[in-house]
Amino acid sequence: MNKSTLTAGIIFLSLFSIQVIACTNFIISKGASKDGSTMITYSADSHVLYGELYFRPAADYADGSMYDVYEWDTHKYLGKINQVKHTYSVVGNMNEHQLAIGETTFGGREELWHQPTALVDYGSLIYLALQRSKTAREAIKVMGDLVAEYGYYSEGESFSISDANEVWILEMIGKGKDEKGAVWVAQRIPDGFISGHANQARITTFPLKDTLNCIYSADVINFARKMGWFNGNDKDFSFSDTYAPVTFDAARFCEGRVWSGFNKANKNMGKYLNYAMGYDLKNRMPLWIKPDQKLSVQDVMEMMRDHFEGTAMDMNKDLGAGPYACGYRWRPLTWKVDSTSYFNERAISTQQTGFSFVTQSRSWMPDPIGGINWFGVDDTYSTVYTPLYCGMTRIPYSFAVGNGGMMEFTDKSAFWIFNQVSNFAYTRYSDMIPEIRKKQKELEDKYLTLSQAIDGAATELYKTNPKMAIEFVTDFSVNQGENTYGVWKELYAYLFTKYMDGNIKEKDSPNYNPKVKQPGYGTDFYRKIVKETGDKFKVPEEPKH
């Protein structure tokens, strides 16, 4: 361990923005997937984000129409921009042409945040690009053009962008209060490889002349020179090292998550463990890796379910996991004891997830059928990814915007039902999570089998009646969404009945009263109590007569 690195990182923790440790993305190229689909993942992790499914129908607009921009995080009104004549339908973060976009915020140099006159924030940039683009390359151009014309309101941001053939990572940061726009670079993930990002800029040097696989703003290097941050040769310019250098906290809380996902796919990631733990910041992970085997959509779902199990950062093992091996830590992320600073791990799976998804884009099918948004709400470890076709024209009510809110509970909402299950499970995790995971797998296995049948039937129907095919996949998607909600509501009733009051109860038919087990905390935890309290709770021996 490098003590100076650790100390510097701990000192910096008090300045570290909570938003900057908010989300996780993985990016899967066609050649890295078992079925030839491209995939991206996204977990929208925020303590105040209500998990719901955004839906923006396709629309046509008259010349001169304007679009009102509201900052996604705060709903603050930013201003008006020109509307285009036609916008595409968008379900969640995927449009009708199989284009999908995710993000994570990396922050970067604070002097470049929030241009006062800017009109476009990172969230609006995503949904405007989805409404206005058919391909990843088009989306990159739209995003670059928008920030150049209207300014960039947000902090540094990494975007995952996929269509049915290509997957890209785009990293962007504004120019600060004195200059409009942003500097950015986008790289295509090579076929057969996977990438990821989790609130830390990951693009370092990039091929300046490979315009097929790398696109960047014209002044991405010159702006850094003007600011006095870079004076070397262009070929040696590193986006991350210039605009968002890696620190201890960025490695441990952010890159650690990317490492853990990569570690599930490639057996050689151990050589980057010290980097992921923040102890060797010079040995940076590559931007992309080749998985040992091609990944199925279920493999990618499991990449999003992680508490560092089986690694040096395993959250199920230390004292903070409690007697029931719970891989969650309540915030704040950092804390002090006797003026010394400490921290908890920040895993991919976390309690404050609003929604998450895994998208599949499949080039061999018609667009409305080829794109599937596997969508879930709440904690990724216990959510159910439900198949929603990108061509759907209605959404399940249980996922709908306006059905409840962060301070408005309703048992009609999937978000609230999933939170009831997960939050109850946190109280006796090792006992309840196997039952939750079993039900989760049953549903996702079922949905995968059903969707494969729907793919074929809808594709055939699309050849003769596209409108009916779209209605067909819409009905399927809505029905599965409502089924997920219904099954999880029943699961909560079952779990609450069985595990109420710290007991474990089983029906003992035909007797009225159930069988009750009270297994206690387990020997290992009892030993910790004895170590902490000595003889305080020791039962005295009976006197001998």
C-alpha positions, -999 to +999 in steps of 0.1 A: +000+000+000+013+035-009+005+055+023+010+089+007-015+080-020-040+067+005-036+098+028-040+122-001-071+104-012-087+104+022-080+141+026-097+147-008-129+128+002-145+158+019-145+176-014-158+147-034-193+153-049-219+126-041-233+129-076-199+119-090-202+084-076-237+078-089-239+054-118-224+024-136-223+015-173-209-014-193-206-015-231-207-047-251-197-049-288-214-072-313-184-096-314-183-098-276-220-110-273-232-146-278-260-136-302-243-108-321-263-080-304-248-048-290-255-041-254-251-012-229-261-011-193-270+017-170-278+021-133-293+055-124-282+057-088-295+086-068-311+089-033-338+112-048-344+097-082-378+080-085-376+049-106-400+052-136-400+045-173-399+077-195-419+076-227-417+101-255-439+093-285-428+102-320-441+136-330-440+162-359-435+199-354-442+230-374-413+252-386-401+276-359-412+254-330-392+256-298-383+230-272-382+239-235-352+225-217-353+215-181-322+202-162-328+165-157-315+163-121-332+194-106-360+201-132-347+237-133-359+255-164-329+263-186-344+279-217-356+273-252-339+257-282-350+250-318-372+220-322-367+196-352-395+188-376-398+151-365-387+133-333-385+096-328-402+076-302-381+069-271-389+043-244-366+048-214-332+054-229-337+036-262-354+049-293-374+032-320-343+027-342-325+006-315-303+036-305-295+035-267-276+060-245-265+058-209-242+079-187-221+084-157-209+117-142-172+121-137-171+157-126-136+166-136-120+201-132-144+222-111-136+254-130-152+239-161-186+231-145-219+249-152-217+276-178-242+302-165-258+308-200-258+272-212-291+257-222-284+220-224-275+197-195-263+161-198-297+145-193-314+167-219-285+159-242-293+122-239-330+125-246-326+151-274-301+129-291-324+098-288-353+119-303-332+132-332-308+103-342-309+069-358-273+057-352-246+061-327-226+083-351-256+106-357-261+108-319-225+119-314-228+146-340-262+158-325-247+160-291-216+178-303-236+203-323-261+210-295-234+219-269-215+240-295-247+260-303-263+262-269-236+256-244-231+227-219-247+231-184-233+201-166-202+186-151-179+162-169-198+132-183-192+098-199-218+085-223-224+050-236-239+050-271-250+020-290-269+012-322-275-022-338-239-023-352-216-001-331-209+008-295-191+040-285-179+058-254-181+096-255-165+118-228-173+155-225-167+184-202-177+221-205-154+250-210-163+269-178-180+303-173-160+323-198-165+302-230-195+285-245-196+248-254-176+217-244-146+197-253-151+160-259-138+128-275-156+096-286-141+062-293-157+032-309-152+000-288-135-025-311-156-055-322-151-084-297-143-061-268-162-047-239-158-014-220-173+004-190-173+035-170-184+045-135-180+082-127-144+085-137-132+096-172-115+067-189-103+079-223-066+087-221-047+091-254-066+085-286-059+080-323-061+115-338-062+104-375-085+073-372-117+092-380-136+059-385-131+049-349-124+082-331-143+115-333-135+146-312-142+183-308-118+204-329-104+222-298-101+193-273-063+197-272-060+234-280-083+243-252-062+225-227-031+243-241-048+276-237-057+268-201-021+258-194-029+222-186-010+206-215+021+215-234+033+183-250+029+167-284-007+162-296-002+124-298+006+123-261-025+142-250-047+123-225-083+134-220-087+119-186-053+129-172-059+165-184-096+171-176-102+145-148-071+130-133-075+098-113-073+102-075-076+076-047-113+081-044-119+080-081-101+047-083-116+031-052-152+043-056-155+045-094-129+025-113-133-002-087-167-009-101-155-011-137-128-035-125-153-057-107-175-060-138-144-067-160-133-092-134-164-112-140-156-114-177-118-118-178-096-139-155-066-117-159-079-086-142-061-093-110-031-074-122-052-042-119-065-049-084-041-024-067-052+002-092-089-005-085-082-002-048-065+032-053-030+021-043-013+021-077-028+049-098-001+046-126-012+011-136-045+022-152-069-004-166-073-004-204-103+014-218-116-019-232-109-056-226-116-089-244-139-112-224-128-148-219-160-159-235-188-142-254-215-128-231-252-135-231-277-109-220-280-127-187-242-126-183-244-088-187-273-086-163-251-104-137-223-079-143-247-053-129-252-074-098-222-071-076-209-064-041-172-073-050-180-109-041-149-131-039-125-101-040-104-082-015-133-056-014-161-082-007-188-062+011-205-094+025-175-103+047-165-074+070-182-063+103-203-037+084-222-066+068-238-074+101-249-109+112-267-116+079-239-108+054-256-077+040-235-061+012-249-026+017-237+004+038-259+033+047-246+068+037-225+088+042-199+070+022-171+084+043-170+088+081-147+097+110-138+081+142-116+101+166-108+126+138-095+098+115-113+094+081-126+061+069-148+050+040-172+022+029-168+004-005-190+016-034-202-014-053-222-017-085-252-029-067-264-002-043-296+006-024-302+040-040-307+029-076-338+046-092-338+024-123-314+004-144-314-014-177-296-036-201-303-028-238-300-052-267-298-039-303-300-066-330-291-058-366-309-088-381-344-077-371-366-048-380-358-019-357-390-018-336-385-055-328-347-057-327-343-034-298-351-046-263-348-025-232-345-049-203-357-025-176-357-027-138-363-005-108-345-002-075-314-022-064-298-041-094-291-071-073-327-078-065-345-062-095-361-081-123-351-071-159-383-070-179-382-070-217-396-039-233-394-037-271-382-004-284-411-001-308-437-002-281-463+026-282-476+022-246-460+014-213-470-005-182-489+016-157-468+002-128-437+018-144-454+050-157-443+086-150-467+101-125-476+069-108-463+079-074-432+098-065-402+098-042-423+113-014-456+098-026-460+061-018-484+040-038-487+002-040-496+006-076-460+014-084-433-011-093-406+012-077-423+011-043-430-026-044-394-035-053-382-012-025-405-029-001-389-062-010-353-050-010-355-029+022-371-057+041-345-081+028-317-059+041-328-067+077-321-105+073-302-106+040-285-140+040-319-157+046-340-137+022-318-130-008-317-166-019-355-166-022-355-133-040-328-144-064-346-176-071-378-158-081-358-132-101-342-160-121-375-177-127-389-145-142-359-136-163-355-171-177-392-171-186-389-136-202-359-146-222-377-177-236-409-158-243-390-129-260-373-153-283-407-166-295-420-131-298-390-121-319-398-147-345-435-141-346-432-103-347-406-104-374-428-125-396-458-103-389-438-072-396-432-083-432-469-080-441-483-057-414-458-035-395-484-017-376-499-049-362-464-062-354-457-031-333-490-035-315-481-072-309-447-063-292-464-035-273-490-058-258-463-083-249-441-056-232-470-041-213-482-075-201-447-085-189-442-053-170-475-057-152-466-093-145-433-084-129-451-059-107-478-085-097-453-112-089-431-089-068-462-077-049-470-113-040-433-119-031-433-091-006-464-105+011-448-139+012-415-126+026-431-103+052-453-131+065-425-156+067-397-134+082-417-109+104-403-101+138-370-118+131-386-153+130-386-178+101-420-193+099-433-222+078-468-235+073-475-266+093-507-278+076-532-289+088-523-272+121-533-236+125-500-224+140-469-224+118-436-239+126-412-212+139-374-212+137-353-187+156-317-194+143-302-163+160-272-145+146-248-173+139-217-184+157-192-160+140-213-129+150-218-142+185-180-145+188-177-108+178-202-099+205-182-118+231-150-102+219-166-067+223-184-072+256-163-098+275-184-114+303-212-088+303-237-113+288-221-145+302-246-167+320-232-175+355-227-210+363-250-226+388-234-230+422-224-265+431-240-281+462 
